[in-house]
């Protein structure tokens, strides 16, 4: 696949900076958004290949952002959250999420999830 563009959505600037640095180092093109509204705008404008999405966001919660993104496209979405899915109420689960990673996460786990999601998506669309 050509260089993948990955939208990082988190309200914590330090996490965004760390993920941008990490993704750039792996040859990906990171894009960033700090709230749910900005995430949807960037998603529509930039059409990323993958989204790393926090659930606890200002403007729109992550589960709603995920729902709207999945309604618009079949882009893989990896949820990065401080809450285990079993701790979340049913209304907070991100519908259509492809994977969940708990904060703090291991870098190798994140990179493996990113690689797997992109590879699976490429196979599904016949790339």
N, C-alpha and C positions, 0 to 999 in steps of 0.2 A: 504494500500500500504506500501511496505517497505519504509524505510527512503528515501525521494526524494532528488536527487542531483540537485541543482539549479545553473546554470551558470549566474553569475552577470557580465555584460559587461558595463563598464563605464570608461571614461578616467580620472575621478576625484578620486584619491586614498581615500579621505575622505568618499565619497559615497560608494565606495566598502567596506571599513572597517565597516561603519555603517550597511550596508546591510548584510555583513558576520556575524556580531555580532547578529543582529536581527534574521536572519535565523537560525543560530546555536541555539539560545535561544528557537526557536520553534521546534527544533528537526530535522531540515533539514541539509543537507550537502552542504555548499556553495563552489562553484568553482569560480575563477575570471579570467577575461581577461581585458586588458586596451586598446585594439585597435581592429579594425575589423579583421585584419589578425590573431591575437592571438585568437580571439573569434572563428573563423572558425576552427582553429587547435584544440582548447580545445573541441569544439562541436564534431568533428570527433573522437577524442581520448577518451573522457570521456563519451560520449552519455548521456548528462544530461536529467532529466525528465522534466525540464522547463528552460526557458531562460528569464532573466530580461535584457532588451537591451536598451541602450541609442541610440539615433539616431545620435548625433553629436560625431563621433569618428574619430581618426586618422587612416590612412592606407586605410580603406574602410568605407564608411558611413553606418550607422545602417540599412537604408532601403535595401542596397545591401546585407549586412550580413543576414538580415531577409529573403530576397528572396532566397539566397543560402541555408540557413538552411532549409527552407520549401521545397525546391526542393530535399533535401537529406532525410528528415524525417518529420513526422507529430508531432514533439515536440511542445508543447504550447509555445508561445512567448508573453511576456508582454512588451510593449514598455514603457520606462520611459524617458520622455523628458520634456524639458522646453518650448516646442512649442505645442500649441493646434493643433490637427489634422486639424482644419479649417484654421489655419495659414500656413500650409505647402503646398507647391506646389504639384501637383499630382505626380510628379516624386520622391518626398521625402516621400510619404506615404509608410509605410512598408507593402509590400504585404504579406498577410497571417497572420498578427499579430492578436492575440486572444484578446488583450485588450490594452488600452492606459492608463497610469497614468501620470498626469502632476506634474512636480517638482515645488514647494515643495509639497509632497504628505503626507497624513496622514498615520501613521503606520498601523492603523486598515484597511484602504482602501487597502494598499499594501497586507497585510496578507489575507484579504478577496479575493482579486483578485488571489493570489497565490493558496489559498485553492480551489477556484472555478475552476481555470484552471486545476489543478491536478485532481480534482474530475471528471470534465467533460471528460478529456482525459482518465482516468481510465474506465469510463463508455463506452466511444466510442470504446475502445479496449477490453472491456469485462473483466476487472479485478475486 
